[in-house]
Amino acid sequence: MTVGRPQLSMFQRVRLRLTGLTVAIFLILYAASSIAVYAIVRHVVMGGIDARLEPVARYIVQHPTDEAGIIAHIPRQPAGHGAGMVYILVHTPTAELTNAPADLLPILRSWAPPAGADMAHSVHAIPAGDLYRVLAMSIPGAAPQTDTTGAWVIAATDADRELHVLEGLRHVLWMVGVGGGLLAAVAGFYLAERALRPIRKAWQQQLEFVANASHELRTPLAVIRSNLDIVLEHPEQTVLANLEWINNAHSETRRLTKLVSDLLTLARTDSEQMPVAREPVDLTGLLQHIEELFEVIAADRNLTLISQIEPDLHVQGDRDRLHQLFVILLDNACKFTPAGGRIEIRAQGRKPGVLVEVSDTGIGIAEQDLPRVFERFYRADKARARDTEGGAGLGLSIARWIVDAHHGRIWITSRPGEGTTVHVQLPPTTVR
């Protein structure tokens, strides 16, 4: 329990980092797209305004001496300030032509460009608060070099409405960005939790696996050490006199060897370093061979071994792994079936593929334990959990991996006191 809290803290930090990364990616993408949208809209709006200003200003610059033509191209002044009206102020050393109202004229003069300046666009606010788009251009050759005021033309129009629309667009983009950032934070926090859920579960299983493995390894090591300590306490005695302790140590060594082998198998399956062959396997012959191996074991335990194996059953897979699978199932059946019981192997072709069943009349498994029997180190029979018959609880985990590696299905049906049946469905073979 002491390891749980630091690990939860670690996963919480990872969750926060993933959330921060999600929000950062969203903000970067949103900022880039918003800037692009705003720049495009502003360019279109300003281009539309400038399209009203530039033709008039260019005509005046190109015909600086044609006063009548200039007057004809100056838009007529409406009453007061007209929305969208283009106001022109043409200044030369000899004349000043304008269509601007009297209150706007001093302001237009204040926007006069420096002598010789090229076309310049800008936005200015007048004292009344309106925003104007201004185009100021110098008129080349229209004034003597000694004239410091120069000759110029100013075209201006009230752009208050358009610029306020752009300001509103900017505010909307900001609000959507803030709201989207908060939404991205909430969604990122939730999705990070969902993404970390299988990782947290795998981490917890790994911790349990290490703890259970350590416990399982410690038990046979303690037995070996205690028996060897007894032998070492009597160095004067012969090997024959200490044969019981030596046999105990040897028996636990075999158990330890099998446990380490099973742990290594599971570790390799987790890292996907355990290759599984894909070749035709005579399943009928394989099951008959395994039956012959267990006939002696069954007879030694006073068990009846029955087989009903259809001929000519074939699957595509790894013969060694399938051999290991059915040895595990028969070994469990023998371990948990009392003397006088019966074990039966049935194999038949059934769509889709082949169905193999190993049944026994043993102690059975409680219904609440059935969903967990394939978990590592889990033993439904607590009374025999630590004896040599009970095993370490790794056999069914390895069996399930073998079936999964062959793209099959394994499940168990059982009733306490009546027996257990393990069902293995293997996919159809391509070779008959």
Beta strands, then each sheet from edge to edge (+ up, - down):
strand 1: 86-91
strand 2: 96-98
strand 3: 120-125
strand 4: 131-138
strand 5: 152-158
strand 6: 279-282
strand 7: 304-309
strand 8: 314-317
strand 9: 342-349
strand 10: 354-360
strand 11: 409-415
strand 12: 419-426
sheet 1: 2+ 1- 5+ 4- 3+
sheet 2: 6+ 8-
sheet 3: 7+ 9+ 10- 12+ 11-
end
